[in-house]
Amino acid sequence: MGTKIRGLMGGVHEMVDEVNDKAGDIGRVLKDREAWLRGEAVEKLRKAPEEEIEFFIEKLIDMLSEDRDRWIREEIFEALWIAIERGMKVPFEKIVEKLEDPDWRLREIVVRLLEAALEKGIEVPIKLILEKLDHDDWRFRKDALRVLKKAVEKGRNVPLKKVQEMVSDEEEVVRLEAAKILDESGIK
């Protein structure tokens, strides 16, 4: 499909410019099998007017787990970050869900996105992040603690009872992340 589109439009940039005018076509391109074509579409969306980005925010969040191409995930991160910077409504609940993705590269993007939102002063669902501390996989607990650390650094009200429990976690890396939060908050 991607090869046909490229041939018909005389190049990916012209095609992306044309589908930029038609939201349904952009949605189709975002689902295309050709990774380069999806990447170009995300790049175009990153530079698009707010109303176009708002239309695709949830699809972009879904694509974070659907698309395994690292370059495209980075472009999605950039597009979502621009949406956050522009003050658009971003469903952080859906982003927090991705903290349980088995792919560490995706979790890293999610942590960066949540930390960036906190840095900008945007509210993120702390309660949902705290729930990730109950996960069986220590990597998910560690990533949740990284986001909570940024929340504490930014003066957010983070209930620390669960974090205090993490100081006794079986994984050293989790214990260290919890200790950093408690140190930042002044609890010894």
Secondary structure, DSSP 8 states (H G I E B T S, - for coil): -HHHHHHHHTSHHHHHHHHHT-HHHHHHHHT-S-HHHHHHHHHHHHTS-HHHHHHHHHHHHHHHHH---HHHHHHHHHHHHHHHHTT----HHHHHHGGG-S-HHHHHHHHHHHHHHHHTT----HHHHHHGGG-SSHHHHHHHHHHHHHHHHTT-----HHHHHHTT-SSHHHHHHHHHHHHHTT--
